Amino acid sequence: MNINHIAIFTENPLLLSEFYETVIGLKKIQVNLYADKTIRSVWLQLGESGILMLEETKQKQASDSHLIAFATTSKDMPVLKKRLATHNVPLVKESDYSIYFNDTDGNRLAFSHYPQMPK
């Protein structure tokens, strides 16, 4: 089974999408509007078939209740660390296989190259 989408609620989907586009490297695939033409959500491509949906809300969301880890390789880890530093995104924690950081809304994220996925 694959993930269809992950939804993150935010007060400013367009601003948060800039982080995911420039820092993470995701591609914007759709912007959805309310009837009054204000932004309701921004959708970004996640891998081959998944979607990261940044959904507008007026309510502040708990940012420490989840973690999204983006798959990478150990070879790409130095490049990703440099990308975070270039965008002034501080590392929160580092392990043998993952680096942890937050997006501009405080959501917990990671780049991870864990050697073997459970079956």
N, C-alpha and C positions, 0 to 999 in steps of 0.2 A: 504494500500500500504506500502511495506517495502522498505528500502534502499538497493539497489544492491551493490553499492560501493561508496567510497569517495576517491578521488585522491588528493594527496598533492604533489606538485612539489618541488624538492630539488636538490641541487648540488651533494649530496652524499646519495643515497638511502640506502646503506648498513649501514652507520654510523647512519642515522636517525632510521633505523629499530631496531638497538640495543637499542635505547631509548624506543621505543614502546614495545619491548619484555621484557626488564628488569624492566622498571619503571611502565608501564601500565599493563603488563602481557599478551600481545597479542601473538599469536602463528604464526610464519612464515610458510606460506603454499606454496610459490612459489617465485623463483628468475628468472627473465627474462633477457636474454642477447641480446646484439647487435650481428651482424655478426662477429665483431672482438673480441667477448667474454667478453667485458666490460659490467658492469651491467646497464641495461636499467630501471628495476624496481624491487621492492620487494613488495610482497603481503602478508598481514597479515589478519588473520581471525577476523572478527568483529561480535560478537554474533553468532547466529546459521547460518545465511545465508549471511551476509554482508562481504565485503572485504575492507580493507584499502590499497589503492595502493599508494606506495611511488615511484613517477616517476622522473627519472633523467631529469634535465634541466640545461642549462648553464646560464639562466637568473635568477637574484635574484627576489624572489617572495615577494609580500606584505604580511606581517604576521598578520596585524591587521584588515584584512577585513573579517575574519571568526572566528568561535569558534566551536570546537568539544567537546561535553559534554558526558562523559561516565556514563551510569546509574549504580548506586550503591545503597546501603541501608544506613540508618543512623548508623546502627550497625557496618558497615565496614569502616565508615569514619575515625575513629582513626587509624586503620591499614593502610589505604591509606595515611594519613598524615605522618605517621612514614616512610612508604616506600619512599615518596617524600624526606623527610629529610635524610634518609639513602643514597639516591642517589644525595644529595646536590641540589635538585630542590626547589628553593624558591617559597613560595606562593605569588601570585600577589594580590589576593583579596580573601575574604571569606564572605559568606552570611549565612543565616540560613540553607540553603539547599545545598550549593555548595562551593567547593574550586577551585580556579582558579590558573593556572600555565602555563608555556610555555615549549614547547619541545626544543631541542637543536638548531633548526632552528628559534625559536622565534614564532612558531605557538601557538595561544591561545587555551588552553585545560581546561577542568574542570572535576571533579568528582561531580555528582549531585544526590541527592535523593529527588528531588522535589516530594511532596506528591501525586499529582494527575495530570495526563497528560490530556490535553484538548481533548474533543471528537469532 
